[in-house]
């Protein structure tokens, strides 16, 4: 999928097991992606302080939704 966001490695443990956290009401596509472990559904309550990346290796979450998709 060319639309995939580039996921940075985990800043805490360095693992390349980062998945984007998707907020808002999930679409059917988002549900399917979550079932394939390509994304994590963060829920429908959206604030600027939410993290945007999740490391599956150490469960670290980082980034800020309000800052856009910067690493
Ligand atoms: Zn990590």
PDB file of the backbone (N, CA, C, O) and the ligand in Angstrom, with CONECT records:
HET     ZN  A 101       1
ATOM      1  N   UNK A   1       0.833  -1.191   0.000  1.00  0.00           N
ATOM      2  CA  UNK A   1       0.000   0.000   0.000  1.00  0.00           C
ATOM      3  C   UNK A   1       0.874   1.249   0.000  1.00  0.00           C
ATOM      4  O   UNK A   1       1.661   1.446   0.926  1.00  0.00           O
ATOM      5  N   UNK A   2       0.753   2.074  -0.995  1.00  0.00           N
ATOM      6  CA  UNK A   2       1.595   3.256  -1.093  1.00  0.00           C
ATOM      7  C   UNK A   2       1.150   4.344  -0.134  1.00  0.00           C
ATOM      8  O   UNK A   2       1.899   5.287   0.121  1.00  0.00           O
ATOM      9  N   UNK A   3      -0.044   4.230   0.395  1.00  0.00           N
ATOM     10  CA  UNK A   3      -0.567   5.260   1.286  1.00  0.00           C
ATOM     11  C   UNK A   3      -0.068   5.098   2.717  1.00  0.00           C
ATOM     12  O   UNK A   3      -0.364   5.923   3.581  1.00  0.00           O
ATOM     13  N   UNK A   4       0.681   4.044   2.960  1.00  0.00           N
ATOM     14  CA  UNK A   4       1.182   3.825   4.313  1.00  0.00           C
ATOM     15  C   UNK A   4       2.025   4.995   4.801  1.00  0.00           C
ATOM     16  O   UNK A   4       2.897   5.491   4.088  1.00  0.00           O
ATOM     17  N   UNK A   5       1.750   5.424   6.019  1.00  0.00           N
ATOM     18  CA  UNK A   5       2.611   6.415   6.625  1.00  0.00           C
ATOM     19  C   UNK A   5       3.928   5.755   7.007  1.00  0.00           C
ATOM     20  O   UNK A   5       3.967   4.581   7.374  1.00  0.00           O
ATOM     21  N   UNK A   6       4.996   6.523   6.915  1.00  0.00           N
ATOM     22  CA  UNK A   6       6.275   5.996   7.312  1.00  0.00           C
ATOM     23  C   UNK A   6       6.363   5.985   8.831  1.00  0.00           C
ATOM     24  O   UNK A   6       6.248   7.029   9.473  1.00  0.00           O
ATOM     25  N   UNK A   7       6.562   4.828   9.391  1.00  0.00           N
ATOM     26  CA  UNK A   7       6.610   4.711  10.838  1.00  0.00           C
ATOM     27  C   UNK A   7       8.049   4.763  11.330  1.00  0.00           C
ATOM     28  O   UNK A   7       8.885   3.973  10.891  1.00  0.00           O
ATOM     29  N   UNK A   8       8.343   5.688  12.240  1.00  0.00           N
ATOM     30  CA  UNK A   8       9.707   5.785  12.773  1.00  0.00           C
ATOM     31  C   UNK A   8       9.981   4.646  13.757  1.00  0.00           C
ATOM     32  O   UNK A   8       9.047   4.104  14.348  1.00  0.00           O
ATOM     33  N   UNK A   9      11.248   4.281  13.937  1.00  0.00           N
ATOM     34  CA  UNK A   9      11.566   3.292  14.963  1.00  0.00           C
ATOM     35  C   UNK A   9      11.290   3.860  16.348  1.00  0.00           C
ATOM     36  O   UNK A   9      11.241   5.075  16.535  1.00  0.00           O
ATOM     37  N   UNK A  10      11.114   2.978  17.302  1.00  0.00           N
ATOM     38  CA  UNK A  10      10.809   3.404  18.669  1.00  0.00           C
ATOM     39  C   UNK A  10      11.968   4.203  19.258  1.00  0.00           C
ATOM     40  O   UNK A  10      13.108   3.737  19.231  1.00  0.00           O
ATOM     41  N   UNK A  11      11.698   5.410  19.798  1.00  0.00           N
ATOM     42  CA  UNK A  11      12.774   6.217  20.393  1.00  0.00           C
ATOM     43  C   UNK A  11      13.255   5.649  21.724  1.00  0.00           C
ATOM     44  O   UNK A  11      14.311   6.052  22.213  1.00  0.00           O
ATOM     45  N   UNK A  12      12.513   4.730  22.314  1.00  0.00           N
ATOM     46  CA  UNK A  12      12.901   4.191  23.614  1.00  0.00           C
ATOM     47  C   UNK A  12      13.721   2.918  23.483  1.00  0.00           C
ATOM     48  O   UNK A  12      14.771   2.784  24.110  1.00  0.00           O
ATOM     49  N   UNK A  13      13.233   1.968  22.654  1.00  0.00           N
ATOM     50  CA  UNK A  13      13.927   0.680  22.560  1.00  0.00           C
ATOM     51  C   UNK A  13      14.516   0.428  21.174  1.00  0.00           C
ATOM     52  O   UNK A  13      15.261  -0.533  20.985  1.00  0.00           O
ATOM     53  N   UNK A  14      14.186   1.287  20.197  1.00  0.00           N
ATOM     54  CA  UNK A  14      14.781   1.166  18.875  1.00  0.00           C
ATOM     55  C   UNK A  14      14.147   0.112  17.989  1.00  0.00           C
ATOM     56  O   UNK A  14      14.603  -0.098  16.864  1.00  0.00           O
ATOM     57  N   UNK A  15      13.113  -0.554  18.464  1.00  0.00           N
ATOM     58  CA  UNK A  15      12.465  -1.594  17.668  1.00  0.00           C
ATOM     59  C   UNK A  15      11.754  -0.991  16.461  1.00  0.00           C
ATOM     60  O   UNK A  15      11.255   0.133  16.509  1.00  0.00           O
ATOM     61  N   UNK A  16      11.721  -1.763  15.383  1.00  0.00           N
ATOM     62  CA  UNK A  16      11.003  -1.310  14.182  1.00  0.00           C
ATOM     63  C   UNK A  16       9.613  -1.940  14.174  1.00  0.00           C
ATOM     64  O   UNK A  16       9.180  -2.513  13.175  1.00  0.00           O
ATOM     65  N   UNK A  17       8.936  -1.822  15.290  1.00  0.00           N
ATOM     66  CA  UNK A  17       7.608  -2.432  15.406  1.00  0.00           C
ATOM     67  C   UNK A  17       6.578  -1.367  15.696  1.00  0.00           C
ATOM     68  O   UNK A  17       5.613  -1.595  16.425  1.00  0.00           O
ATOM     69  N   UNK A  18       6.795  -0.197  15.116  1.00  0.00           N
ATOM     70  CA  UNK A  18       5.917   0.940  15.339  1.00  0.00           C
ATOM     71  C   UNK A  18       4.656   0.825  14.496  1.00  0.00           C
ATOM     72  O   UNK A  18       4.710   0.488  13.313  1.00  0.00           O
ATOM     73  N   UNK A  19       3.533   1.106  15.116  1.00  0.00           N
ATOM     74  CA  UNK A  19       2.278   1.175  14.368  1.00  0.00           C
ATOM     75  C   UNK A  19       1.613   2.511  14.674  1.00  0.00           C
ATOM     76  O   UNK A  19       1.681   2.990  15.807  1.00  0.00           O
ATOM     77  N   UNK A  20       0.970   3.119  13.678  1.00  0.00           N
ATOM     78  CA  UNK A  20       0.269   4.379  13.910  1.00  0.00           C
ATOM     79  C   UNK A  20      -0.992   4.152  14.735  1.00  0.00           C
ATOM     80  O   UNK A  20      -1.679   3.143  14.578  1.00  0.00           O
ATOM     81  N   UNK A  21      -1.285   5.098  15.610  1.00  0.00           N
ATOM     82  CA  UNK A  21      -2.522   5.058  16.389  1.00  0.00           C
ATOM     83  C   UNK A  21      -3.533   5.940  15.675  1.00  0.00           C
ATOM     84  O   UNK A  21      -3.281   7.121  15.436  1.00  0.00           O
ATOM     85  N   UNK A  22      -4.667   5.365  15.340  1.00  0.00           N
ATOM     86  CA  UNK A  22      -5.683   6.078  14.559  1.00  0.00           C
ATOM     87  C   UNK A  22      -6.855   6.446  15.459  1.00  0.00           C
ATOM     88  O   UNK A  22      -7.420   5.597  16.149  1.00  0.00           O
ATOM     89  N   UNK A  23      -7.207   7.732  15.439  1.00  0.00           N
ATOM     90  CA  UNK A  23      -8.285   8.219  16.297  1.00  0.00           C
ATOM     91  C   UNK A  23      -9.528   8.548  15.485  1.00  0.00           C
ATOM     92  O   UNK A  23      -9.517   8.597  14.255  1.00  0.00           O
ATOM     93  N   UNK A  24     -10.580   8.768  16.224  1.00  0.00           N
ATOM     94  CA  UNK A  24     -11.845   9.084  15.584  1.00  0.00           C
ATOM     95  C   UNK A  24     -12.645   7.823  15.335  1.00  0.00           C
ATOM     96  O   UNK A  24     -12.197   6.715  15.634  1.00  0.00           O
ATOM     97  N   UNK A  25     -13.810   8.000  14.796  1.00  0.00           N
ATOM     98  CA  UNK A  25     -14.657   6.850  14.503  1.00  0.00           C
ATOM     99  C   UNK A  25     -14.036   6.051  13.363  1.00  0.00           C
ATOM    100  O   UNK A  25     -13.905   6.561  12.250  1.00  0.00           O
ATOM    101  N   UNK A  26     -13.653   4.805  13.630  1.00  0.00           N
ATOM    102  CA  UNK A  26     -12.922   4.042  12.615  1.00  0.00           C
ATOM    103  C   UNK A  26     -13.804   3.612  11.449  1.00  0.00           C
ATOM    104  O   UNK A  26     -14.961   3.234  11.634  1.00  0.00           O
ATOM    105  N   UNK A  27     -13.248   3.674  10.267  1.00  0.00           N
ATOM    106  CA  UNK A  27     -13.932   3.183   9.080  1.00  0.00           C
ATOM    107  C   UNK A  27     -13.805   1.665   9.032  1.00  0.00           C
ATOM    108  O   UNK A  27     -13.069   1.072   9.820  1.00  0.00           O
ATOM    109  N   UNK A  28     -14.519   1.050   8.116  1.00  0.00           N
ATOM    110  CA  UNK A  28     -14.401  -0.391   7.930  1.00  0.00           C
ATOM    111  C   UNK A  28     -12.967  -0.760   7.557  1.00  0.00           C
ATOM    112  O   UNK A  28     -12.444  -1.787   7.990  1.00  0.00           O
ATOM    113  N   UNK A  29     -12.343   0.092   6.750  1.00  0.00           N
ATOM    114  CA  UNK A  29     -10.945  -0.128   6.377  1.00  0.00           C
ATOM    115  C   UNK A  29     -10.033  -0.104   7.591  1.00  0.00           C
ATOM    116  O   UNK A  29      -9.117  -0.918   7.716  1.00  0.00           O
ATOM    117  N   UNK A  30     -10.300   0.849   8.489  1.00  0.00           N
ATOM    118  CA  UNK A  30      -9.469   0.964   9.688  1.00  0.00           C
ATOM    119  C   UNK A  30      -9.632  -0.268  10.568  1.00  0.00           C
ATOM    120  O   UNK A  30      -8.661  -0.764  11.140  1.00  0.00           O
ATOM    121  N   UNK A  31     -10.859  -0.758  10.673  1.00  0.00           N
ATOM    122  CA  UNK A  31     -11.090  -1.979  11.446  1.00  0.00           C
ATOM    123  C   UNK A  31     -10.300  -3.146  10.866  1.00  0.00           C
ATOM    124  O   UNK A  31      -9.695  -3.922  11.606  1.00  0.00           O
ATOM    125  N   UNK A  32     -10.307  -3.266   9.544  1.00  0.00           N
ATOM    126  CA  UNK A  32      -9.580  -4.357   8.909  1.00  0.00           C
ATOM    127  C   UNK A  32      -8.078  -4.218   9.115  1.00  0.00           C
ATOM    128  O   UNK A  32      -7.384  -5.203   9.362  1.00  0.00           O
ATOM    129  N   UNK A  33      -7.579  -2.980   9.010  1.00  0.00           N
ATOM    130  CA  UNK A  33      -6.154  -2.739   9.235  1.00  0.00           C
ATOM    131  C   UNK A  33      -5.776  -3.088  10.671  1.00  0.00           C
ATOM    132  O   UNK A  33      -4.703  -3.638  10.919  1.00  0.00           O
ATOM    133  N   UNK A  34      -6.652  -2.769  11.610  1.00  0.00           N
ATOM    134  CA  UNK A  34      -6.389  -3.080  13.006  1.00  0.00           C
ATOM    135  C   UNK A  34      -6.357  -4.596  13.221  1.00  0.00           C
ATOM    136  O   UNK A  34      -5.564  -5.104  14.013  1.00  0.00           O
ATOM    137  N   UNK A  35      -7.218  -5.298  12.515  1.00  0.00           N
ATOM    138  CA  UNK A  35      -7.232  -6.757  12.650  1.00  0.00           C
ATOM    139  C   UNK A  35      -5.956  -7.373  12.089  1.00  0.00           C
ATOM    140  O   UNK A  35      -5.523  -8.436  12.532  1.00  0.00           O
ATOM    141  N   UNK A  36      -5.359  -6.695  11.110  1.00  0.00           N
ATOM    142  CA  UNK A  36      -4.092  -7.162  10.544  1.00  0.00           C
ATOM    143  C   UNK A  36      -2.892  -6.630  11.321  1.00  0.00           C
ATOM    144  O   UNK A  36      -1.747  -6.850  10.925  1.00  0.00           O
ATOM    145  N   UNK A  37      -3.155  -5.920  12.442  1.00  0.00           N
ATOM    146  CA  UNK A  37      -2.101  -5.337  13.273  1.00  0.00           C
ATOM    147  C   UNK A  37      -1.296  -4.278  12.537  1.00  0.00           C
ATOM    148  O   UNK A  37      -0.120  -4.076  12.842  1.00  0.00           O
ATOM    149  N   UNK A  38      -1.901  -3.608  11.586  1.00  0.00           N
ATOM    150  CA  UNK A  38      -1.195  -2.546  10.857  1.00  0.00           C
ATOM    151  C   UNK A  38      -1.361  -1.193  11.535  1.00  0.00           C
ATOM    152  O   UNK A  38      -0.532  -0.298  11.375  1.00  0.00           O
ATOM    153  N   UNK A  39      -2.437  -1.059  12.289  1.00  0.00           N
ATOM    154  CA  UNK A  39      -2.686   0.171  13.038  1.00  0.00           C
ATOM    155  C   UNK A  39      -3.263  -0.215  14.395  1.00  0.00           C
ATOM    156  O   UNK A  39      -3.601  -1.372  14.644  1.00  0.00           O
ATOM    157  N   UNK A  40      -3.365   0.795  15.268  1.00  0.00           N
ATOM    158  CA  UNK A  40      -4.042   0.624  16.542  1.00  0.00           C
ATOM    159  C   UNK A  40      -5.160   1.648  16.584  1.00  0.00           C
ATOM    160  O   UNK A  40      -4.957   2.807  16.222  1.00  0.00           O
ATOM    161  N   UNK A  41      -6.320   1.237  17.016  1.00  0.00           N
ATOM    162  CA  UNK A  41      -7.439   2.166  17.146  1.00  0.00           C
ATOM    163  C   UNK A  41      -7.364   2.838  18.510  1.00  0.00           C
ATOM    164  O   UNK A  41      -7.366   2.177  19.548  1.00  0.00           O
ATOM    165  N   UNK A  42      -7.298   4.184  18.485  1.00  0.00           N
ATOM    166  CA  UNK A  42      -7.095   4.928  19.725  1.00  0.00           C
ATOM    167  C   UNK A  42      -8.381   5.404  20.364  1.00  0.00           C
ATOM    168  O   UNK A  42      -8.347   5.951  21.466  1.00  0.00           O
ATOM    169  N   UNK A  43      -9.514   5.216  19.709  1.00  0.00           N
ATOM    170  CA  UNK A  43     -10.780   5.631  20.277  1.00  0.00           C
ATOM    171  C   UNK A  43     -11.295   6.896  19.625  1.00  0.00           C
ATOM    172  O   UNK A  43     -10.636   7.504  18.781  1.00  0.00           O
ATOM    173  N   UNK A  44     -12.482   7.271  20.035  1.00  0.00           N
ATOM    174  CA  UNK A  44     -13.176   8.374  19.364  1.00  0.00           C
ATOM    175  C   UNK A  44     -12.923   9.718  20.011  1.00  0.00           C
ATOM    176  O   UNK A  44     -13.213  10.754  19.413  1.00  0.00           O
ATOM    177  N   UNK A  45     -12.382   9.724  21.232  1.00  0.00           N
ATOM    178  CA  UNK A  45     -12.127  10.988  21.907  1.00  0.00           C
ATOM    179  C   UNK A  45     -10.762  11.510  21.468  1.00  0.00           C
ATOM    180  O   UNK A  45      -9.736  10.883  21.728  1.00  0.00           O
ATOM    181  N   UNK A  46     -10.760  12.651  20.805  1.00  0.00           N
ATOM    182  CA  UNK A  46      -9.536  13.170  20.207  1.00  0.00           C
ATOM    183  C   UNK A  46      -9.125  14.474  20.878  1.00  0.00           C
ATOM    184  O   UNK A  46      -9.900  15.429  20.907  1.00  0.00           O
ATOM    185  N   UNK A  47      -7.902  14.518  21.421  1.00  0.00           N
ATOM    186  CA  UNK A  47      -7.330  15.749  21.947  1.00  0.00           C
ATOM    187  C   UNK A  47      -5.932  15.916  21.353  1.00  0.00           C
ATOM    188  O   UNK A  47      -5.330  14.939  20.909  1.00  0.00           O
ATOM    189  N   UNK A  48      -5.408  17.147  21.341  1.00  0.00           N
ATOM    190  CA  UNK A  48      -4.085  17.379  20.723  1.00  0.00           C
ATOM    191  C   UNK A  48      -2.937  16.685  21.447  1.00  0.00           C
ATOM    192  O   UNK A  48      -1.860  16.521  20.874  1.00  0.00           O
ATOM    193  N   UNK A  49      -3.148  16.277  22.692  1.00  0.00           N
ATOM    194  CA  UNK A  49      -2.055  15.674  23.464  1.00  0.00           C
ATOM    195  C   UNK A  49      -1.892  14.178  23.242  1.00  0.00           C
ATOM    196  O   UNK A  49      -1.010  13.553  23.832  1.00  0.00           O
ATOM    197  N   UNK A  50      -2.728  13.608  22.404  1.00  0.00           N
ATOM    198  CA  UNK A  50      -2.662  12.163  22.224  1.00  0.00           C
ATOM    199  C   UNK A  50      -1.402  11.750  21.468  1.00  0.00           C
ATOM    200  O   UNK A  50      -0.957  12.460  20.565  1.00  0.00           O
ATOM    201  N   UNK A  51      -0.824  10.595  21.837  1.00  0.00           N
ATOM    202  CA  UNK A  51       0.323  10.075  21.085  1.00  0.00           C
ATOM    203  C   UNK A  51      -0.134   9.520  19.751  1.00  0.00           C
ATOM    204  O   UNK A  51      -1.288   9.119  19.599  1.00  0.00           O
ATOM    205  N   UNK A  52       0.771   9.497  18.784  1.00  0.00           N
ATOM    206  CA  UNK A  52       0.395   9.045  17.443  1.00  0.00           C
ATOM    207  C   UNK A  52       1.092   7.762  17.022  1.00  0.00           C
ATOM    208  O   UNK A  52       0.745   7.165  16.003  1.00  0.00           O
ATOM    209  N   UNK A  53       2.075   7.338  17.807  1.00  0.00           N
ATOM    210  CA  UNK A  53       2.775   6.098  17.482  1.00  0.00           C
ATOM    211  C   UNK A  53       2.774   5.157  18.675  1.00  0.00           C
ATOM    212  O   UNK A  53       2.826   5.596  19.824  1.00  0.00           O
ATOM    213  N   UNK A  54       2.715   3.882  18.400  1.00  0.00           N
ATOM    214  CA  UNK A  54       2.801   2.866  19.451  1.00  0.00           C
ATOM    215  C   UNK A  54       3.878   1.856  19.071  1.00  0.00           C
ATOM    216  O   UNK A  54       3.921   1.373  17.940  1.00  0.00           O
ATOM    217  N   UNK A  55       4.755   1.541  20.043  1.00  0.00           N
ATOM    218  CA  UNK A  55       5.758   0.498  19.840  1.00  0.00           C
ATOM    219  C   UNK A  55       5.214  -0.810  20.391  1.00  0.00           C
ATOM    220  O   UNK A  55       4.886  -0.910  21.574  1.00  0.00           O
ATOM    221  N   UNK A  56       5.123  -1.805  19.530  1.00  0.00           N
ATOM    222  CA  UNK A  56       4.603  -3.085  19.994  1.00  0.00           C
ATOM    223  C   UNK A  56       5.605  -3.835  20.858  1.00  0.00           C
ATOM    224  O   UNK A  56       5.226  -4.725  21.620  1.00  0.00           O
ATOM    225  N   UNK A  57       6.874  -3.483  20.746  1.00  0.00           N
ATOM    226  CA  UNK A  57       7.904  -4.188  21.502  1.00  0.00           C
ATOM    227  C   UNK A  57       7.876  -3.818  22.987  1.00  0.00           C
ATOM    228  O   UNK A  57       7.980  -4.688  23.852  1.00  0.00           O
ATOM    229  N   UNK A  58       7.733  -2.504  23.278  1.00  0.00           N
ATOM    230  CA  UNK A  58       7.806  -2.068  24.683  1.00  0.00           C
ATOM    231  C   UNK A  58       6.573  -1.296  25.117  1.00  0.00           C
ATOM    232  O   UNK A  58       6.505  -0.844  26.260  1.00  0.00           O
ATOM    233  N   UNK A  59       5.597  -1.133  24.233  1.00  0.00           N
ATOM    234  CA  UNK A  59       4.342  -0.456  24.547  1.00  0.00           C
ATOM    235  C   UNK A  59       4.518   1.042  24.771  1.00  0.00           C
ATOM    236  O   UNK A  59       3.643   1.693  25.343  1.00  0.00           O
ATOM    237  N   UNK A  60       5.638   1.585  24.325  1.00  0.00           N
ATOM    238  CA  UNK A  60       5.863   3.022  24.421  1.00  0.00           C
ATOM    239  C   UNK A  60       4.988   3.745  23.401  1.00  0.00           C
ATOM    240  O   UNK A  60       4.837   3.299  22.264  1.00  0.00           O
ATOM    241  N   UNK A  61       4.416   4.864  23.829  1.00  0.00           N
ATOM    242  CA  UNK A  61       3.622   5.700  22.921  1.00  0.00           C
ATOM    243  C   UNK A  61       4.249   7.081  22.889  1.00  0.00           C
ATOM    244  O   UNK A  61       4.649   7.610  23.926  1.00  0.00           O
ATOM    245  N   UNK A  62       4.337   7.669  21.696  1.00  0.00           N
ATOM    246  CA  UNK A  62       4.966   8.979  21.602  1.00  0.00           C
ATOM    247  C   UNK A  62       4.392   9.763  20.436  1.00  0.00           C
ATOM    248  O   UNK A  62       3.532   9.303  19.685  1.00  0.00           O
ATOM    249  N   UNK A  63       4.931  11.002  20.327  1.00  0.00           N
ATOM    250  CA  UNK A  63       4.405  11.917  19.319  1.00  0.00           C
ATOM    251  C   UNK A  63       3.179  12.623  19.879  1.00  0.00           C
ATOM    252  O   UNK A  63       2.612  12.211  20.891  1.00  0.00           O
ATOM    253  N   UNK A  64       2.785  13.692  19.201  1.00  0.00           N
ATOM    254  CA  UNK A  64       1.566  14.386  19.619  1.00  0.00           C
ATOM    255  C   UNK A  64       0.692  14.615  18.412  1.00  0.00           C
ATOM    256  O   UNK A  64       1.140  15.116  17.381  1.00  0.00           O
ATOM    257  N   UNK A  65      -0.556  14.241  18.555  1.00  0.00           N
ATOM    258  CA  UNK A  65      -1.516  14.402  17.481  1.00  0.00           C
ATOM    259  C   UNK A  65      -1.572  15.872  17.024  1.00  0.00           C
ATOM    260  O   UNK A  65      -1.672  16.156  15.831  1.00  0.00           O
ATOM    261  N   UNK A  66      -1.507  16.797  17.991  1.00  0.00           N
ATOM    262  CA  UNK A  66      -1.622  18.201  17.684  1.00  0.00           C
ATOM    263  C   UNK A  66      -0.456  18.773  16.904  1.00  0.00           C
ATOM    264  O   UNK A  66      -0.573  19.853  16.325  1.00  0.00           O
ATOM    265  N   UNK A  67       0.670  18.069  16.877  1.00  0.00           N
ATOM    266  CA  UNK A  67       1.857  18.541  16.161  1.00  0.00           C
ATOM    267  C   UNK A  67       1.912  18.017  14.730  1.00  0.00           C
ATOM    268  O   UNK A  67       2.865  18.297  14.004  1.00  0.00           O
ATOM    269  N   UNK A  68       0.918  17.274  14.330  1.00  0.00           N
ATOM    270  CA  UNK A  68       0.975  16.668  13.009  1.00  0.00           C
ATOM    271  C   UNK A  68       1.802  15.400  13.060  1.00  0.00           C
ATOM    272  O   UNK A  68       2.059  14.850  14.131  1.00  0.00           O
ATOM    273  N   UNK A  69       2.215  14.947  11.891  1.00  0.00           N
ATOM    274  CA  UNK A  69       2.884  13.644  11.810  1.00  0.00           C
ATOM    275  C   UNK A  69       4.392  13.773  11.765  1.00  0.00           C
ATOM    276  O   UNK A  69       5.060  13.090  10.989  1.00  0.00           O
ATOM    277  N   UNK A  70       4.924  14.646  12.593  1.00  0.00           N
ATOM    278  CA  UNK A  70       6.387  14.741  12.657  1.00  0.00           C
ATOM    279  C   UNK A  70       6.930  13.635  13.524  1.00  0.00           C
ATOM    280  O   UNK A  70       6.249  13.138  14.421  1.00  0.00           O
ATOM    281  N   UNK A  71       8.154  13.256  13.253  1.00  0.00           N
ATOM    282  CA  UNK A  71       8.798  12.209  14.052  1.00  0.00           C
ATOM    283  C   UNK A  71       9.359  12.812  15.323  1.00  0.00           C
ATOM    284  O   UNK A  71       9.943  12.099  16.139  1.00  0.00           O
TER     285      UNK A  71
HETATM  286 ZN    ZN A 101       9.877   0.385  22.008  1.00  0.00          ZN
END
